[in-house]
Amino acid sequence: MLQDIATIESKYQLFIEQVAATKLVWVLKSKTGWANTHSSDSEEVDVVPFWSDRALAKVCARDDWRGYLPVEIPLVEFLENWCIGMAEMGTLAGINWDANMFGKESGAVNVAIDILKQLNVIDSAIAFKNYESINEFIADISESLD
């Protein structure tokens, strides 16, 4: 069990580092919409899975998601639109799941904050549409956690 937790956390950290570096997030999409499922903790909670790499997403395009294709989302759009919208709807983010749907489920605001902190760590320049700076974005969305 501890190995499973360590693996999930390692894959989560890899996601945070890679998307901050590449400024891209990957999601699966079909003609009918985005890949999603229910939380492992509750059928009432939806989860949209995201990946840090196209190949990781493509591996999961099977079974119920056969016919889905990996699509990239620019990081600014992911942070400002997806994460904020998902938080408002109570939808979780599935992070770097493997083909067995094994991976972390996290609140979208938490994912956004972790990415924003990583952008600060690597001193990345990023231009938001709705925020003047990374720190302003962090302060604004952190209020929703209080």
Number of C-alpha atoms within 10 A of each C-alpha: 6 7 8 11 12 11 15 20 15 15 20 24 16 16 21 25 19 18 20 24 16 12 20 20 26 25 23 25 18 15 8 7 9 17 20 20 16 14 18 14 8 8 10 10 14 19 23 21 24 25 30 26 19 18 11 18 24 21 13 24 19 11 8 11 16 12 12 21 20 24 16 19 16 13 22 17 16 20 22 16 12 20 23 18 15 18 18 12 11 15 23 26 26 25 27 28 21 16 15 8 14 15 21 21 22 16 18 25 24 17 21 23 21 18 25 21 17 19 20 14 11 11 9 14 10 15 11 15 10 10 13 11 15 20 13 12 18 18 12 12 17 14 8 11 9 5
